[in-house]
């Protein structure tokens, strides 16, 4: 079987250079199927992280709500004393008198009298994000919020995970548009066949191994094996992995067929 025929086998393994190269000539549905399977890595790690590290803090905060809490005219009322739930990853604070601080968690969410504050350990240079309360009138007492959250917690966590799947699909597609010119350039000098569409599909598939790196980062961070800033190192590592696979896969693409001149031929018919 020729090298060109081998390149058109069904693509399924994007963890080798040859496997990534096969996605360049694969059908788009197959590429999307494998992309979906890899996006489940992000889905599962995000759902695990939220259920393990965020949900208990939310439940603990709800259990401290008084029976008089309510939201009315964009103002939080009926909560006289400070409510605070601290965790390594999330801090939730409710203070309607004077919200002086929002906790010490990596992500900090504070509910003041008229605003919601979202801060983090890396936001000291640009400050916290501030949001106004919605104009709706809501009962925020424990007897109302506790059953509401208990019934919807799995749906909310699952929805966040699905949002990350959408982000993976959109992100990989857009990043591939920027990356596709690199394999196209390398393929030109390496005498490899690669159209623009094939370069885009190759660039999408080359990002699949990096998803594993990001999934590992979420697991290590969620198990407190590394801090939030270390995720930046893993993110840089995933970019390097993507580029290595992207360039390496080019050399497993089919070669451009070249015609070899017959040295015994003649441009004129002998008489």
Secondary structure, DSSP 8 states (H G I E B T S, - for coil): --HHHHHTS----TTSHHHHHHGGGS-HHHHHHHHHHHHHHHHHHHHHHIIIIIHHHHHHHHHT--TT-EEETTEEES--S-EEEE-SSEEEEE-SS------SSSEEEEE-SSEEEEEETT-TTT--EEEE--SS-EE-SHHHHHHHHHHHHHHHHHHHHHHHHHHHHHHHHHHHHHHHHHHHHHHHHTTB---HHHHHHHHHHTTHHHHHHHHHHHHHHHTTSS-TTHHHHHHHHHHHHHHHHHHHHHTTS-B-------TT--SS---
